[in-house]
Amino acid sequence: MSPPVPLWRQLQAAASVLAAVRRGESATPALARVAAELRPGAQALVFHVLRNLGRAEALRKQLAKRAPPPAADALLCTALALAWREEGAPYAPFTLVDQAVEAAKRSPETRAQQAFINACLRRFLRERDALVQATDADPVARWNHPRWWIQKLRHDWPQDWERILEANNAAAPMTLRVNASRATVAAMQERFAAAGIAATRNGEYGLTLERPMPVQEIPGFGEGAVSVQDAAAQLAAPLVMASAGAVPKRILDACAAPGGKTAHIAELAPGAELLALDVDPARCERIHENLQRLGLQAEVLAADAGETAQWWDGRPFDAILLDAPCTASGIVRRHPDVRWLRREGDVAQLARQQERLLTALWPLLAPGGRLVYCTCSVFKAEGEAQVEAFVAHNSGARLRPATGHLRPSGGALGQGVPDNEPGDHDGFFYAVLEKSARNAPAHPAVA
């Protein structure tokens, strides 16, 4: 058996990921560079850090008005984020401080700041309650989100913004989608129970595990009986399939990678002609891998969905799924780095990209067909406002009732909500746009 990994090494690794996020890099590739034996522990630590980074940075400003060099500041803020509140802390504060100082001493990047880090953390231990109280009035410290993000949520959802932020700071559950072409949810739940794995039903096709676990240990995963997919994301394929009361024969998944929704559509419509697009060839390989594991078929193309002249053969689609690029503001509990990577201007920039894709793909939809537009965002500019503007400018588009924002962890935002909303899920937006039949009168009003 391998000896346990020292905590100071895990703290070094977690601080290196935090430093990468501060440079604008996603946590995923930064974690991929961490040594394999450190990665599980480092990920758990850095996710905790990212969920408490606003408080940690406010505390660091109380301890030192000028930030130390980036590597030292990342290590110092890592320790503060982990130790500032004993409830939920992975280790006792004194242990964290001792090991953070050890981490500083053992790295050439931080060795010169070892005494500074030690002094700051020892003072933090002595004056913790007073220092925390001094930062309570700072909304960034209170909610651990950028100030602009908090203000946008307060504007969009004045009744729900606090619950959204609280949900974002909790860990997301692990939810599986049962492959309807291979098993039933009840049968998989019984199989899990026999293996000692507790799971509760979540939506029409989902099972949420009581405790997350590596995919290779999940019964049925290797044979394609289940896939990892959040319950909110599992709503997309059934909405696509509910096309004009008939099973659509030709379907487009316009921004398909990594392929979870593509695979779900293929599971529900095994005889349909399914085209999956993604602009990134490397991500298209992920689609192929997912389809292969599940034993499913779809045509996969690397192409910009908005440049239809480059890939469309002129035959209309009965149904289109547009899972549009967005800020990912609804999946922050699953990707806690997102809040610190996004900038306020990204919302408008991505909204323009969503509008471009909607405008380009709408003419490819057959009369009477449906376009399902979704984003994993809770910002209105990427959801409700986007589709209302589209319907106002397209007289042949009718917005169906299965439309609305979902709040992370569960519940609807605003008036609309998909009919079959599951339990615990990420934040999402869904709109079902129906194209009026040929020669039929247009009804552009919101349903």
N, C-alpha and C positions, 0 to 999 in steps of 0.2 A: 504494500500500500504506500502511495506517495505521501511524504510528510505534508502537513498542512501549510498552506501559503501564508506567510507572515502578513499581518494587516498593513504594515507600512508599505509593502509592495503593492497591495491592492489600492491603497490611497494614492500612491504615485500614478498608477494606471488610471484611476478615476480622474485625477487632476489633469492628466494629459488629454483625456477626452474632453473635459471641460474647456481646456485651453483651445482645443480644436474647434469646439462649438463657438467660442468667443471670436475665433478667426473667420467664422461664417461657414464652417463645415458641418455637415450632418453628423450626428452621433454614430450612425450605423457604420460608415467606413472607418471612422476613428476607432470604434470598438474592434473592428475587424483587424486592425493593426496591433492590438494588444495580444500578448502571448496567450496561447490557448489555455494554459493552466490558471491564468489570472482573469480570463474574460468573464466567466459567470459572476464572480464576486465583484469585479470592477463594474459590470453593468448594473448590478443591484445597487451599488453605492452611487454611481453617477446618476442613475434615475432619481434616487432620493435627493441628490444634490440639486439637480435641475428643477425638481418640484419645490425646492426651498431656496433657490438662488437669489430671489429678490430680498429675502430676509438676510441672507448671508452677506450680500453686498452692502446692505444698509449697516449691518454690524461692523463690517470691515471699515467703513467710513467713520464709524464712531471710534474705532481703535486706532486708525491711522488715516489722516486726512489725505495723504498722498499715497496712491497705490504703489506697491513694490513692482519689480519687473514681472512680466506676464506669467512665467512659470511659478514664481513664488506666490503671486496673487491667486492663481488657480488653486494651489495647494492650500493656502490659508482659507480661501472661501469654501473649498471642499470640506475642510475640517469644521468650519463654522456652520455650514449647512447641515452637517450630520449631527452636530453636538448642541445646537441652540435650544432644542426642546427634547427633554428626556423621553417624553411619551412618543413612541414610534421610532426612537433612535435605534440604529442597528447595534450600537455598542455604548457602553457607559461613557459619558463625556470625558472623564479623566483618561480613559483608555484611548479614546480618539485623539486627544491632545498629545498624549505621550507618543503615540505611533505617528502622528503627523510631524512632530519634531524629528523623530527618527527618520522618516521619509525625506525630510528636508536635508538632514545631515548626509544621507547616502546618495543623493543625486548631485552631479556636478552643476546642474542648472539652478539648484536652489541652495547649495551649500553655503554660499556667501550670505544668504538671507536667513540662515538657521537661527541666529540669535534674535533677529527681528520677529520671525514667526513664533518662536518660543515666547518672547515677551508679550506679543499680542494675545496668544492663546492662554497664557497663564493669567493675564489680566481678565480675559473673558471669563475664565472659571471663577475668579474672585468676584466679579461684578456682573455676572450673567443677568440676573433679574433686572437690574437697573438699566443695563445696556439694551435688553430686549424691550423694556418699557419705553425707552427713548426712541425706538424705531417703530412703535405701534402706530403712530399717526401717519406714517408713510404708506400710501396705498400699494406701492410696488412691494414693500416688505410684507404688508398684510396679506396680499393676494398672490404674490409670487408670479406676476405677469407684468409685461411692460405697461407703462401708463396709458399709451394710446389704445392698447388692446382693451384695457378695463373701461376706458371711456367709450369705445365703440360698442361694447356689450351693454353698457348702461343705456346708451342711446337706442340700440336696437331692441333690447329686451328689459325695459325698466322694472318689470315684475320678477324676472328670472335671472338677472345677471349674476347675483351672488351664488345661486345654486349651480350655475354653469361653471363659475370659477372654482367652487368647492369640489365639484365633480372632476374638473381638470387636474386637481392636485391629488387625486386618489389613483391607485393602480387599476388598470382595466382588467376584467376577467378574461379567461381563455374560453372562447366559444368555438364550437365545431359545427360545420355543416355536414349533415348526413347525405351521402350520395343517393338520391332517390332512385336511381337506376340499379342500385345494388343492395339496398337495405332500407328498413324503416327506422324512424327515430326510436320507436318503442323497442325494436329488436336490438339496436345499438346500445340503448340505455341498459337493457338487461345484460348485454355482453360486458359493458363497463362494470356493472354491479358485481358480476361474477369474478371480475379481475380486481375487485376491491376499490374501484374508482367511482367516487360519488359525482353524479352529473344530474342537472335538472333541465327539463325541457325549456327551450327559449325560442318561441316562434314556431313556424310551421315545419322548419327543417333543422332547427338548431338544438344543440346541447351545450350548456355551459358547465364547465368543470368546476368543482369546488376548489381545487388547487391546480394551478398551471403545472404542466409537465413537459419534458422534451418530446417532440413529435415522434421520435423513433420508439418511444415507450407507449404510445397511444395505440390500443388495440384497433386494428383495421386500417390504420393510416397507410402503411406500406402497400396494402392491397387495394387502396383507392376507395375504401368505404366511407372515409370522412376526410374533410379538409378543414384547416383553420381559417375561419372567416367570422368577423363580427356579426352580431345579429342584425344590426341596421343594414349592413351591406348585403345581407341575405334577402332583403326586400326587393332588390333590383330585378332579378330574373323573373319572379312571379308577376311583377308589374309589366315586364316585357311580354310575357306569355299571355296576359289578359288583353290581347290585341284584337279589338273589334269583335270579340266573342268567338274567334276562331284561332286555332294554332297558327302562328305566322310561319310561312314556308321559307322566307328569305329574311335573315336577321343580320344586322350590323352592330358589333360592339366597337365603338369608335375610338376609345382610349382604353385599351383592354388590359395592359400589363398591371400586375403580374399574372392575371388570368383567372382570378377567383370567380368573377361574375361571368366570364366567358364559359368556364367549366359548368357553372350552375345552369346557365341557359342550355348548354349541350345535354346536361342531365335531364332537363325537363322537356327538351324537344330533340330527341335523338335523330329524327328524320329531317330536320330543318337544314337548310343551306346557311351556314353560319360563317361570317367573315369577321375576324378580329384584327384590328389595326393598333399599332403603336408607333410613335415616331422614333423610338430608340431601338435599334436592332438587337442590342444586348438584352433589353427587357423583353423583346419578342421571344428570346430563347427561354425566358422564364415561363412564358405562356405555353410554349411547346412542352417544357418539362412538366408543368402541372397537368396538361391534357394527357400526356403519356402515362403519368402515374395513375390517373383516373380511368384510363382506357377510353378516352373520348376523342372525337374528331372535330376539327374546325380548320378553315383556311386562315393562316396567319400571315399578315403582310407588315413590313416595316414602312410606314408612310405617314405623312402629316394628314390627319383627317380633314383639315380645313382646305387642303389643296386637292380638291376632288378630281380635277382633270388628270392628275397623275396616277390615279388608281381606280376610279369608278368606271365600270363597264357599260353604264347607261341603263342598267336594269334597276327598277326601283325596289326598295326594301319594304317589307310589310311592317317591320318594327326596327327601331334604332335605339340603342342604349348609348347615351352620351354621359359618361362618368367624367366630368370635365376637370381639368387641372384647377386647383384651388389653393387657398391658404392652409388647408388641413386644420382649421381652427376647431373642428369637431372631434379630432382624434388626439388631442393634446395629452390626455391621460395615458394613451398608448405610446405616444412619441413626445415626451416632455421637452425635448430640445426645440420643437417647432416654435413655441412662443418666443424663444430668444433668437431664433434665426430670422423670423419674419420682420419686415419693416412696414410702417403704416402705408407707404405708397404701393406695396404689393397688392393690396386689396383691389384698388382701382385698376392696376395693370392686369391682374388675373381676370377681373370682371370683363375687361375688353377682350381678352382671349376667349373667354366663355361665350361672349356675344358673337365673336367671329366664327366659332365652331357651330353654334346654333344656326346662324345665318347660312353657313355653307352646307350643312347637312339637311336642313329642312326640305330643300327641293328634291332630295334623293328619296324621300318618303312617299310611298304610294298613297293615293287618295283613300281615306278611311283607315289608314295606318296610324300607329302611335309612336311618338318619340318620348322615351323616358330620359329626363334630364336629372342628374343628381350630382351633388358635391358633398364631400365630408367636411362641410363648413357650417357654422352657425351664424355667420355674418349675413345680413339681409341682402347686401349688395351682390352676393354670390348665389342667392337663392330666390327669395320672394320678389325682390326688386328686379332681378334679372328676367324672370319669366313674365312678370307683369308687363315689362317694357316690350318683350318679344311679342306677346299676344296683342298688345296695343298697335304694333306695327305690321302684324300679319293677320289679315282678316280671315284667312282660312284656318287659323289655329284656335282650338278650343281647349281650355285648361280643365282637365277632369278633376273630380273631387279628391282622388287619392293624391293629394298634394300638400306638402307642409314641411316645416322644420321639426326635427327631433332633437331633444336636449340630451347631452351626454349623461349616461347612467339611467335614463328612462324618462319618458314623458314628452308631451308635445309642446311646441312653442307657437304662439299665435293661434290662429283659428283652424288651420288645416293640419291633417295628420294622415299618413297612410292607414288604410282600413285595418290591416293586419299587423299593427305595431307589436313587436316583441317586448320582452322585459328589458333587462339590463343591456344597454347598447351604447355605441358611440353617437356623437352628434352628427346629424346628416340632414340633407335637404332632398326631397323628391318632388318632381313635377311630371305629370303625364299629359303630354300635348297631343291631341288628336287632330289629324288633318281632315277637313271636311271632304266628303265624297264628291266625285266629279259632278259638276252641274248642280250640286246641292247648295242651298243658301248657307252662307258663313255665319257662325255664331261666336264672335270673338270674346264674349263676356267671360269673366272668371266664373267657373262652376262652383 
